[in-house]
Amino acid sequence: MRRVFLSDICALCSCVMLVRYARTLCSCVMLVRYIRAVSFGVMQGITYMDGYERRTRSI
């Protein structure tokens, strides 16, 4: 009886740890995606501004 109880606790603990790990991994992935999106937007803005300056200079 006690063995079953202990194994249940272990299974529960491993489940909790797995959920926490999955959440951390998910948040990390979201953070990386967000950073990529922001850096991509910044690059787009820089290239756009550069092109804008060139256009105004040529005129």
C-alpha positions in Angstrom: 0.0 0.0 0.0 2.7 2.4 1.0 4.8 1.6 -2.1 1.9 2.4 -4.4 1.4 5.7 -2.5 5.1 6.6 -2.9 5.1 5.8 -6.6 1.9 8.0 -7.0 3.7 10.9 -5.3 6.7 10.4 -7.6 4.5 10.3 -10.7 2.7 13.4 -9.5 6.0 15.2 -8.9 7.4 14.2 -12.3 4.1 15.4 -13.9 4.4 18.8 -12.1 8.1 19.1 -13.1 7.2 18.2 -16.7 4.4 20.9 -16.8 6.8 23.5 -15.3 9.5 22.5 -17.8 7.0 22.7 -20.7 5.8 26.2 -19.6 9.4 27.5 -19.3 10.2 26.1 -22.7 7.1 27.6 -24.2 7.8 31.0 -22.7 11.4 30.8 -23.9 10.2 30.0 -27.5 7.7 32.9 -27.3 10.4 35.2 -26.1 12.8 34.2 -28.9 10.0 34.7 -31.5 9.2 38.1 -30.1 12.8 39.2 -30.2 13.1 37.9 -33.8 10.0 39.8 -34.8 11.2 43.0 -33.1 14.7 42.8 -34.7 13.1 42.0 -38.1 10.9 45.1 -37.7 13.9 47.2 -36.7 15.8 46.0 -39.7 12.9 46.7 -42.0 12.6 50.2 -40.5 16.3 50.9 -41.0 16.2 49.8 -44.6 13.1 51.8 -45.2 14.6 54.9 -43.7 17.8 54.4 -45.7 15.8 54.1 -48.9 13.8 57.1 -47.9 17.0 59.2 -47.4 18.3 58.0 -50.8 15.1 58.9 -52.5 15.0 62.4 -50.9 18.7 62.9 -51.9 18.2 61.9 -55.5 15.3 64.4 -55.7 
